[in-house]
Amino acid sequence: MSPEVTRPTLSDALTERMLELIRTGDHRPGDRLPSTRELSQRFAVTTPTLREALRRLEATGAIEMRHGSGIYVGPAIERVVLPNPNMREMRATQLLELLGARIVIEPPLAAMAAERATPTGRAELRRLLSEAAQHLRGEDAELHEANMTFHRVTARLAGNGVLHEVVDSLLTVHANEQREILAIFDDRRRDYDEHLEILEAIEAGDPQAAERLMKAHLVDVKNVIETRLHQPPFE
């Protein structure tokens, strides 16, 4: 007996037709799309059915629905790797696996950034660390954002778009866990100093040093997190 073939739903078909509309219209991120009413008429479907397809596309960042403004092509329309919007809170073991994945991926990207970063890219990293330095005394939300952007930009400067998306996805989906890492690590000055050393290696065009320092930085964080997660709760 042959396995049952799942038939595409009307919402599936609409999702594909919306993507085709974006592709054939050569729309770019930020471009405005036809209104919900126009799309309903174009595809000959009811508004609730269309909205279901639009919600699917919005969940992946392919479109943005701006209240009172309209429907726009989203920033993730051309991405190869997408973060999972349904990911729930991670367990301690997954938290360590997240750091383990970053240890594998990010050091070689730091080396590539040292080889390929333009003066503009290096200046962007320097600006991010200058911003981080202003938030070392308790503004953890701002410090976290500057730190994560430093890692994202370093990955982008490596010049491999797919690997940049992998790093960006890890940091985006697990933003809460990344903030938890900062809280557990609880050494903002050391974190900043290690980022500064990585930047100096990138600025010097030294790929070996950049890779070594990025790996040492992430291993340091992982070791501290692992130790503190296994400590008995304070009483």
C-alpha positions as a Markdown table, in Angstrom:
| # | Residue | x | y | z |
|---|---|---|---|---|
| 1 | Met | 0.0 | 0.0 | 0.0 |
| 2 | Ser | 1.5 | 3.3 | -1.0 |
| 3 | Pro | 2.0 | 6.0 | 1.6 |
| 4 | Glu | -0.7 | 8.7 | 1.8 |
| 5 | Val | 0.3 | 11.9 | 0.0 |
| 6 | Thr | -0.6 | 15.0 | 1.9 |
| 7 | Arg | -2.6 | 17.4 | -0.2 |
| 8 | Pro | -1.6 | 21.0 | -0.1 |
| 9 | Thr | -4.2 | 23.2 | 1.6 |
| 10 | Leu | -5.7 | 26.3 | 0.2 |
| 11 | Ser | -3.5 | 28.3 | 2.6 |
| 12 | Asp | -0.4 | 26.4 | 1.4 |
| 13 | Ala | -1.3 | 27.3 | -2.2 |
| 14 | Leu | -1.9 | 31.0 | -1.3 |
| 15 | Thr | 1.4 | 31.2 | 0.5 |
| 16 | Glu | 3.2 | 30.0 | -2.6 |
| 17 | Arg | 1.2 | 32.4 | -4.8 |
| 18 | Met | 2.1 | 35.3 | -2.5 |
| 19 | Leu | 5.8 | 34.3 | -2.8 |
| 20 | Glu | 5.5 | 34.1 | -6.5 |
| 21 | Leu | 3.9 | 37.5 | -6.6 |
| 22 | Ile | 6.9 | 38.9 | -4.7 |
| 23 | Arg | 9.4 | 37.2 | -6.9 |
| 24 | Thr | 7.8 | 38.0 | -10.3 |
| 25 | Gly | 7.2 | 41.5 | -9.3 |
| 26 | Asp | 10.9 | 41.9 | -8.4 |
| 27 | His | 9.9 | 43.3 | -5.0 |
| 28 | Arg | 12.6 | 44.0 | -2.4 |
| 29 | Pro | 12.5 | 44.2 | 1.4 |
| 30 | Gly | 10.5 | 47.2 | 2.4 |
| 31 | Asp | 8.4 | 47.4 | -0.8 |
| 32 | Arg | 4.7 | 47.8 | -0.3 |
| 33 | Leu | 2.4 | 45.0 | -1.6 |
| 34 | Pro | -1.3 | 45.3 | -2.7 |
| 35 | Ser | -3.9 | 45.7 | 0.1 |
| 36 | Thr | -5.7 | 42.7 | 1.7 |
| 37 | Arg | -8.8 | 43.6 | -0.4 |
| 38 | Glu | -6.8 | 43.7 | -3.6 |
| 39 | Leu | -5.1 | 40.4 | -2.9 |
| 40 | Ser | -8.4 | 38.7 | -2.0 |
| 41 | Gln | -9.9 | 39.8 | -5.3 |
| 42 | Arg | -6.7 | 38.8 | -7.2 |
| 43 | Phe | -6.6 | 35.3 | -5.8 |
| 44 | Ala | -10.4 | 34.9 | -5.5 |
| 45 | Val | -10.4 | 34.0 | -1.9 |
| 46 | Thr | -12.1 | 35.2 | 1.3 |
| 47 | Thr | -10.3 | 37.7 | 3.5 |
| 48 | Pro | -10.0 | 35.2 | 6.5 |
| 49 | Thr | -8.4 | 32.6 | 4.2 |
| 50 | Leu | -5.9 | 35.2 | 2.8 |
| 51 | Arg | -5.1 | 36.4 | 6.3 |
| 52 | Glu | -4.1 | 32.9 | 7.4 |
| 53 | Ala | -1.6 | 32.7 | 4.5 |
| 54 | Leu | -0.3 | 36.2 | 5.4 |
| 55 | Arg | 0.2 | 35.2 | 9.0 |
| 56 | Arg | 2.3 | 32.3 | 7.9 |
| 57 | Leu | 4.5 | 34.5 | 5.8 |
| 58 | Glu | 4.8 | 37.1 | 8.5 |
| 59 | Ala | 5.9 | 34.4 | 11.0 |
| 60 | Thr | 9.0 | 33.7 | 8.8 |
| 61 | Gly | 9.7 | 37.4 | 8.1 |
| 62 | Ala | 8.8 | 37.2 | 4.4 |
| 63 | Ile | 6.3 | 40.0 | 4.9 |
| 64 | Glu | 5.4 | 42.6 | 7.4 |
| 65 | Met | 1.8 | 43.6 | 8.2 |
| 66 | Arg | 1.9 | 47.2 | 9.6 |
| 67 | His | -1.3 | 48.3 | 11.3 |
| 68 | Gly | -2.9 | 51.2 | 9.5 |
| 69 | Ser | -0.2 | 51.2 | 6.8 |
| 70 | Gly | -0.4 | 48.0 | 4.8 |
| 71 | Ile | 1.6 | 44.9 | 3.8 |
| 72 | Tyr | 5.3 | 45.1 | 3.0 |
| 73 | Val | 8.0 | 42.7 | 1.8 |
| 74 | Gly | 9.8 | 41.6 | 5.0 |
| 75 | Pro | 13.6 | 41.7 | 5.6 |
| 76 | Ala | 13.8 | 37.8 | 5.6 |
| 77 | Ile | 12.4 | 37.3 | 2.1 |
| 78 | Glu | 15.8 | 36.3 | 0.7 |
| 79 | Arg | 17.2 | 34.4 | 3.7 |
| 80 | Val | 18.4 | 30.9 | 3.3 |
| 81 | Val | 18.4 | 30.1 | 7.1 |
| 82 | Leu | 15.4 | 31.2 | 9.2 |
| 83 | Pro | 15.1 | 31.3 | 13.0 |
| 84 | Asn | 12.3 | 29.1 | 14.4 |
| 85 | Pro | 9.6 | 31.5 | 15.7 |
| 86 | Asn | 8.1 | 28.7 | 17.8 |
| 87 | Met | 11.1 | 27.8 | 19.8 |
| 88 | Arg | 10.4 | 27.6 | 23.5 |
| 89 | Glu | 12.6 | 28.3 | 26.5 |
| 90 | Met | 15.8 | 26.1 | 26.4 |
| 91 | Arg | 16.9 | 23.6 | 29.1 |
| 92 | Ala | 20.3 | 23.9 | 30.7 |
| 93 | Thr | 21.7 | 21.2 | 28.4 |
| 94 | Gln | 20.5 | 23.0 | 25.3 |
| 95 | Leu | 21.9 | 26.3 | 26.7 |
| 96 | Leu | 25.4 | 24.6 | 26.8 |
| 97 | Glu | 24.8 | 23.1 | 23.3 |
| 98 | Leu | 24.0 | 26.6 | 22.0 |
| 99 | Leu | 27.3 | 27.8 | 23.2 |
| 100 | Gly | 29.0 | 24.7 | 21.9 |
| 101 | Ala | 27.6 | 25.4 | 18.4 |
| 102 | Arg | 28.8 | 29.0 | 18.6 |
| 103 | Ile | 32.3 | 27.7 | 19.5 |
| 104 | Val | 32.4 | 25.6 | 16.3 |
| 105 | Ile | 31.0 | 28.3 | 14.0 |
| 106 | Glu | 32.1 | 31.7 | 15.2 |
| 107 | Pro | 36.0 | 31.4 | 15.5 |
| 108 | Pro | 36.6 | 30.6 | 11.8 |
| 109 | Leu | 34.2 | 33.5 | 10.9 |
| 110 | Ala | 36.3 | 35.9 | 13.1 |
| 111 | Ala | 39.4 | 34.7 | 11.2 |
| 112 | Met | 37.6 | 35.4 | 7.9 |
| 113 | Ala | 36.6 | 38.8 | 9.1 |
| 114 | Ala | 40.2 | 39.6 | 9.9 |
| 115 | Glu | 41.1 | 38.8 | 6.3 |
| 116 | Arg | 38.1 | 40.5 | 4.6 |
| 117 | Ala | 36.7 | 43.3 | 6.8 |
| 118 | Thr | 36.8 | 46.7 | 5.1 |
| 119 | Pro | 37.7 | 49.9 | 7.0 |
| 120 | Thr | 34.0 | 50.7 | 7.2 |
| 121 | Gly | 33.3 | 47.2 | 8.7 |
| 122 | Arg | 36.1 | 47.6 | 11.3 |
| 123 | Ala | 34.8 | 51.0 | 12.2 |
| 124 | Glu | 31.4 | 49.5 | 12.8 |
| 125 | Leu | 32.8 | 47.0 | 15.2 |
| 126 | Arg | 34.8 | 49.7 | 17.0 |
| 127 | Arg | 31.6 | 51.8 | 17.3 |
| 128 | Leu | 29.7 | 48.9 | 18.8 |
| 129 | Leu | 32.3 | 48.3 | 21.5 |
| 130 | Ser | 32.4 | 52.0 | 22.3 |
| 131 | Glu | 28.6 | 51.7 | 22.8 |
| 132 | Ala | 29.0 | 48.6 | 25.0 |
| 133 | Ala | 31.6 | 50.5 | 27.1 |
| 134 | Gln | 28.9 | 53.0 | 28.1 |
| 135 | His | 26.6 | 50.2 | 29.5 |
| 136 | Leu | 29.0 | 48.3 | 31.8 |
| 137 | Arg | 27.4 | 49.5 | 35.0 |
| 138 | Gly | 24.0 | 47.9 | 35.0 |
| 139 | Glu | 22.3 | 48.7 | 31.7 |
| 140 | Asp | 22.1 | 45.1 | 30.8 |
| 141 | Ala | 19.5 | 45.3 | 28.0 |
| 142 | Glu | 21.6 | 47.9 | 26.1 |
| 143 | Leu | 24.9 | 46.0 | 26.8 |
| 144 | His | 23.4 | 42.7 | 25.6 |
| 145 | Glu | 22.2 | 44.3 | 22.4 |
| 146 | Ala | 25.6 | 45.8 | 21.7 |
| 147 | Asn | 27.4 | 42.5 | 22.5 |
| 148 | Met | 25.1 | 40.4 | 20.2 |
| 149 | Thr | 25.4 | 43.0 | 17.4 |
| 150 | Phe | 29.2 | 42.7 | 17.7 |
| 151 | His | 29.0 | 39.0 | 17.1 |
| 152 | Arg | 26.5 | 39.4 | 14.3 |
| 153 | Val | 28.6 | 42.0 | 12.5 |
| 154 | Thr | 31.7 | 40.0 | 12.9 |
| 155 | Ala | 30.0 | 37.0 | 11.2 |
| 156 | Arg | 28.7 | 39.3 | 8.5 |
| 157 | Leu | 32.1 | 40.7 | 7.8 |
| 158 | Ala | 33.4 | 37.2 | 7.2 |
| 159 | Gly | 31.7 | 37.4 | 3.8 |
| 160 | Asn | 29.6 | 34.2 | 3.9 |
| 161 | Gly | 26.0 | 35.1 | 3.9 |
| 162 | Val | 24.7 | 31.7 | 4.9 |
| 163 | Leu | 27.0 | 31.3 | 7.9 |
| 164 | His | 26.1 | 34.9 | 8.9 |
| 165 | Glu | 22.4 | 33.8 | 8.8 |
| 166 | Val | 23.2 | 30.8 | 11.0 |
| 167 | Val | 24.8 | 33.0 | 13.7 |
| 168 | Asp | 22.0 | 35.5 | 13.4 |
| 169 | Ser | 19.4 | 32.8 | 13.8 |
| 170 | Leu | 21.0 | 31.4 | 16.8 |
| 171 | Leu | 21.2 | 34.8 | 18.5 |
| 172 | Thr | 17.7 | 35.8 | 17.4 |
| 173 | Val | 15.8 | 32.7 | 18.4 |
| 174 | His | 17.6 | 32.3 | 21.7 |
| 175 | Ala | 17.7 | 36.0 | 22.7 |
| 176 | Asn | 16.3 | 35.2 | 26.1 |
| 177 | Glu | 19.0 | 32.6 | 26.7 |
| 178 | Gln | 21.7 | 35.0 | 25.5 |
| 179 | Arg | 20.5 | 37.5 | 28.1 |
| 180 | Glu | 20.5 | 34.7 | 30.7 |
| 181 | Ile | 24.1 | 33.8 | 29.7 |
| 182 | Leu | 25.1 | 37.5 | 30.4 |
| 183 | Ala | 23.4 | 37.3 | 33.8 |
| 184 | Ile | 25.0 | 34.0 | 34.8 |
| 185 | Phe | 28.5 | 34.9 | 33.4 |
| 186 | Asp | 28.2 | 38.2 | 35.4 |
| 187 | Asp | 31.6 | 39.6 | 34.4 |
| 188 | Arg | 30.7 | 42.5 | 32.1 |
| 189 | Arg | 34.2 | 44.0 | 32.1 |
| 190 | Arg | 35.9 | 40.7 | 31.2 |
| 191 | Asp | 33.4 | 40.1 | 28.5 |
| 192 | Tyr | 34.1 | 43.6 | 27.1 |
| 193 | Asp | 37.9 | 43.2 | 27.3 |
| 194 | Glu | 37.7 | 39.9 | 25.4 |
| 195 | His | 35.6 | 41.5 | 22.7 |
| 196 | Leu | 38.1 | 44.3 | 22.5 |
| 197 | Glu | 41.0 | 41.8 | 22.0 |
| 198 | Ile | 39.0 | 40.2 | 19.1 |
| 199 | Leu | 38.4 | 43.5 | 17.5 |
| 200 | Glu | 42.1 | 44.4 | 17.8 |
| 201 | Ala | 43.1 | 41.2 | 16.0 |
| 202 | Ile | 40.5 | 41.9 | 13.2 |
| 203 | Glu | 41.8 | 45.5 | 12.9 |
| 204 | Ala | 45.4 | 44.1 | 12.7 |
| 205 | Gly | 44.3 | 41.7 | 9.9 |
| 206 | Asp | 45.5 | 38.7 | 12.0 |
| 207 | Pro | 43.2 | 35.8 | 11.3 |
| 208 | Gln | 45.0 | 33.3 | 13.5 |
| 209 | Ala | 44.7 | 35.6 | 16.5 |
| 210 | Ala | 41.1 | 36.5 | 15.8 |
| 211 | Glu | 40.1 | 32.9 | 15.6 |
| 212 | Arg | 42.0 | 32.0 | 18.7 |
| 213 | Leu | 40.6 | 34.9 | 20.7 |
| 214 | Met | 37.0 | 34.3 | 19.6 |
| 215 | Lys | 37.3 | 30.6 | 20.6 |
| 216 | Ala | 38.9 | 31.4 | 23.9 |
| 217 | His | 36.2 | 34.0 | 24.6 |
| 218 | Leu | 33.3 | 31.6 | 23.9 |
| 219 | Val | 35.0 | 28.7 | 25.7 |
| 220 | Asp | 35.5 | 30.9 | 28.7 |
| 221 | Val | 31.8 | 31.8 | 28.7 |
| 222 | Lys | 30.7 | 28.2 | 28.3 |
| 223 | Asn | 33.0 | 27.0 | 31.1 |
| 224 | Val | 31.7 | 29.6 | 33.5 |
| 225 | Ile | 28.1 | 28.9 | 32.6 |
| 226 | Glu | 28.6 | 25.1 | 33.0 |
| 227 | Thr | 30.2 | 25.6 | 36.4 |
| 228 | Arg | 27.5 | 27.9 | 37.7 |
| 229 | Leu | 24.6 | 25.8 | 36.4 |
| 230 | His | 26.0 | 22.8 | 38.3 |
| 231 | Gln | 26.5 | 24.7 | 41.6 |
| 232 | Pro | 23.9 | 23.9 | 44.3 |
| 233 | Pro | 21.3 | 26.7 | 44.7 |
| 234 | Phe | 22.3 | 29.4 | 47.2 |
| 235 | Glu | 20.5 | 29.2 | 50.5 |
